Amino acid sequence: TKTTKYRVLVRSGACASAYSSEVVITVNELPVATVSGSKAICEGSRSFVLITVTNVTSAQTWEITYLEGSTTKTMTGTGAVTNDTLFTSVLNQTTDITLQSIKITSGAPLCSNNNLVNNATATITVIENPLVTISSYPKNVCKGDNPAITVVISKVKSTESWTLLYRVNNGANTSTTGVGSGTFSFNIGILNNEGPNGVRFVSLTNTGS
């Protein structure tokens, strides 16, 4: 903010010169918005970034225009804020949150800033959810057998481990583990029920590298 005083020197013919009264013009800094909080999330999740707004008074309201990927959105608030939470929509691919402008919407003057170049983008990296499909299984077994089924695990990095929970008939959850994508076989447990038996996958979770 810079304050400048102006006055006019008036002179008429031979008369003595005189100064007018002062006029004060105060120049206000433009409002500034920044974003932080880049992070990684799982596919199909919501996330958030942190917004900081400066160069506004406590009573002034403001509006930020930003891009979520290629979609234009707005955020509103009042006064200066630090690390205010801005939630995203559900994301299925890596998405940039890019601030485009901020404008003051109440009070005077109604300054705006369309040149947000410092810390104006945060990136939400979306990690694909792992997938499991059944490749093969025995259609007929003997009572008391412990049959094996073969599954294909995909969308898992080669260094990442995973845990697959499954349930046979209405029994308790049972787990099997592995590393990376590929084809895996495991025994599902002793089958003593005559007739059809069902295997249901409960969840597949990446457990880290």
Secondary structure as UniProt FT lines:
FT   STRAND          2..6
FT   STRAND          9..10
FT   TURN            13..14
FT   STRAND          18..19
FT   STRAND          23..27
FT   STRAND          32..36
FT   STRAND          39..42
FT   TURN            43..44
FT   STRAND          48..54
FT   TURN            58..59
FT   STRAND          61..68
FT   TURN            69..70
FT   STRAND          71..78
FT   STRAND          81..87
FT   STRAND          95..104
FT   STRAND          112..113
FT   STRAND          121..127
FT   STRAND          131..136
FT   TURN            143..144
FT   STRAND          148..154
FT   TURN            158..159
FT   STRAND          161..168
FT   TURN            169..170
FT   STRAND          174..179
FT   STRAND          182..187
FT   STRAND          199..208
//
